[in-house]
Amino acid sequence: MAAIERLAPTSLAEEWDNVGLLVGRGGQPVTGVLVALDLRDGVLDEARAEGCNVVLTHHPVVFP
């Protein structure tokens, strides 16, 4: 989370933006990161297959 905060500070987010850790627990060891535009079933499948336990998306999970 600290690395993401350095690249994209939450202080720059709009008031209505849904930023930060939305699902899961912070402080866990990171085994891999998958970056995607939206969180879809296929993205989760790919993350599992690649051993990634972090999925970083542009759109929050509440968007269809």
Backbone as CSV, one residue per row, in Angstrom:
resi,resn,N_x,N_y,N_z,CA_x,CA_y,CA_z,C_x,C_y,C_z
1,MET,0.817,-1.184,0.000,0.000,0.000,0.000,0.870,1.261,0.000
2,ALA,2.007,1.203,0.673,2.896,2.365,0.706,3.432,2.689,-0.682
3,ALA,3.777,1.657,-1.455,4.276,1.883,-2.814,3.195,2.500,-3.694
4,ILE,1.985,2.033,-3.575,0.877,2.592,-4.360,0.619,4.029,-3.937
5,GLU,0.675,4.300,-2.655,0.451,5.658,-2.148,1.501,6.624,-2.693
6,ARG,2.745,6.148,-2.849,3.783,7.016,-3.412,3.498,7.343,-4.881
7,LEU,2.989,6.372,-5.621,2.699,6.574,-7.044,1.393,7.333,-7.280
8,ALA,0.398,7.042,-6.469,-0.938,7.633,-6.651,-1.500,7.997,-5.279
9,PRO,-1.080,9.131,-4.719,-1.507,9.513,-3.368,-3.028,9.640,-3.262
10,THR,-3.581,9.078,-2.204,-5.026,9.176,-1.995,-5.459,10.621,-1.795
11,SER,-4.537,11.486,-1.411,-4.875,12.906,-1.233,-5.260,13.564,-2.549
12,LEU,-4.887,12.951,-3.680,-5.238,13.499,-4.991,-6.595,13.011,-5.492
13,ALA,-7.187,12.067,-4.791,-8.476,11.517,-5.204,-9.586,12.537,-4.991
14,GLU,-10.592,12.448,-5.821,-11.785,13.262,-5.630,-12.540,12.755,-4.406
15,GLU,-13.376,13.578,-3.842,-14.142,13.211,-2.652,-14.989,11.957,-2.886
16,TRP,-15.490,11.797,-4.093,-16.373,10.675,-4.419,-15.620,9.425,-4.865
17,ASP,-14.298,9.538,-5.069,-13.517,8.383,-5.520,-13.476,7.308,-4.440
18,ASN,-13.580,6.073,-4.863,-13.515,4.925,-3.974,-12.107,4.336,-4.106
19,VAL,-11.186,4.792,-3.278,-9.774,4.412,-3.409,-9.300,3.616,-2.203
20,GLY,-8.183,2.951,-2.388,-7.561,2.217,-1.292,-7.910,0.747,-1.323
21,LEU,-7.602,0.080,-0.251,-7.871,-1.346,-0.122,-9.375,-1.540,0.051
22,LEU,-10.007,-2.197,-0.917,-11.455,-2.379,-0.882,-11.860,-3.778,-0.436
23,VAL,-11.010,-4.757,-0.678,-11.305,-6.139,-0.314,-10.028,-6.762,0.238
24,GLY,-10.140,-7.470,1.330,-8.979,-8.166,1.879,-8.435,-7.495,3.119
25,ARG,-7.230,-7.919,3.498,-6.575,-7.399,4.697,-5.220,-6.835,4.333
26,GLY,-4.920,-5.675,4.844,-3.594,-5.096,4.649,-2.574,-5.827,5.515
27,GLY,-1.318,-5.615,5.200,-0.256,-6.189,6.010,0.107,-7.621,5.666
28,GLN,-0.520,-8.194,4.648,-0.206,-9.559,4.228,0.964,-9.531,3.251
29,PRO,1.791,-10.569,3.223,2.880,-10.631,2.235,2.311,-10.657,0.820
30,VAL,2.957,-9.952,-0.091,2.521,-9.892,-1.484,3.292,-10.951,-2.275
31,THR,2.548,-11.839,-2.950,3.177,-12.888,-3.746,3.227,-12.514,-5.225
32,GLY,2.456,-11.531,-5.610,2.419,-11.075,-6.994,1.286,-10.078,-7.166
33,VAL,1.419,-9.212,-8.161,0.413,-8.180,-8.425,-0.025,-8.292,-9.872
34,LEU,-1.332,-8.322,-10.080,-1.889,-8.289,-11.420,-2.613,-6.952,-11.568
35,VAL,-2.345,-6.238,-12.654,-2.946,-4.924,-12.901,-3.998,-5.074,-13.992
36,ALA,-5.178,-4.478,-13.769,-6.274,-4.584,-14.733,-7.115,-3.315,-14.691
37,LEU,-7.884,-3.104,-15.728,-8.809,-1.970,-15.768,-9.999,-2.222,-14.853
38,ASP,-10.612,-3.381,-14.992,-11.789,-3.757,-14.202,-11.561,-5.117,-13.562
39,LEU,-12.208,-5.352,-12.441,-12.128,-6.652,-11.798,-13.233,-7.539,-12.374
40,ARG,-12.825,-8.526,-13.120,-13.744,-9.480,-13.754,-13.352,-10.882,-13.328
41,ASP,-14.239,-11.841,-13.566,-13.932,-13.227,-13.213,-12.629,-13.690,-13.863
42,GLY,-12.440,-13.337,-15.131,-11.226,-13.741,-15.838,-9.967,-13.156,-15.218
43,VAL,-10.072,-11.946,-14.702,-8.927,-11.307,-14.040,-8.578,-12.074,-12.762
44,LEU,-9.589,-12.441,-11.997,-9.336,-13.224,-10.788,-8.758,-14.591,-11.124
45,ASP,-9.272,-15.220,-12.176,-8.737,-16.509,-12.611,-7.269,-16.375,-12.990
46,GLU,-6.930,-15.325,-13.729,-5.544,-15.108,-14.141,-4.651,-14.848,-12.935
47,ALA,-5.131,-14.042,-11.986,-4.346,-13.754,-10.783,-4.043,-15.045,-10.024
48,ARG,-5.041,-15.885,-9.865,-4.829,-17.172,-9.178,-3.816,-18.034,-9.936
49,ALA,-3.990,-18.124,-11.247,-3.108,-18.961,-12.071,-1.658,-18.487,-12.013
50,GLU,-1.459,-17.170,-11.891,-0.111,-16.598,-11.858,0.457,-16.472,-10.448
51,GLY,-0.319,-16.840,-9.434,0.148,-16.767,-8.054,0.128,-15.368,-7.475
52,CYS,-0.715,-14.506,-8.032,-0.829,-13.123,-7.542,-1.910,-13.053,-6.468
53,ASN,-1.583,-12.445,-5.352,-2.596,-12.270,-4.321,-3.016,-10.810,-4.183
54,VAL,-2.584,-9.962,-5.111,-3.023,-8.568,-5.180,-3.489,-8.296,-6.600
55,VAL,-4.679,-7.705,-6.707,-5.182,-7.248,-7.996,-5.399,-5.748,-7.868
56,LEU,-4.687,-5.000,-8.696,-4.769,-3.545,-8.693,-5.574,-3.124,-9.918
57,THR,-6.725,-2.484,-9.679,-7.583,-2.085,-10.791,-7.777,-0.577,-10.817
58,HIS,-8.060,-0.066,-12.009,-8.370,1.345,-12.169,-9.774,1.643,-11.651
59,HIS,-10.719,0.795,-12.007,-12.103,0.987,-11.564,-12.354,0.183,-10.290
60,PRO,-13.031,0.765,-9.306,-13.349,0.015,-8.102,-14.345,-1.098,-8.408
61,VAL,-14.447,-2.049,-7.499,-15.286,-3.230,-7.723,-16.767,-2.916,-7.791
62,VAL,-17.211,-1.738,-7.407,-18.638,-1.423,-7.436,-19.139,-1.063,-8.819
63,PHE,-18.240,-0.807,-9.779,-18.669,-0.496,-11.139,-18.992,-1.778,-11.882
64,PRO,-20.040,-1.758,-12.731,-20.366,-2.981,-13.491,-19.290,-3.287,-14.533
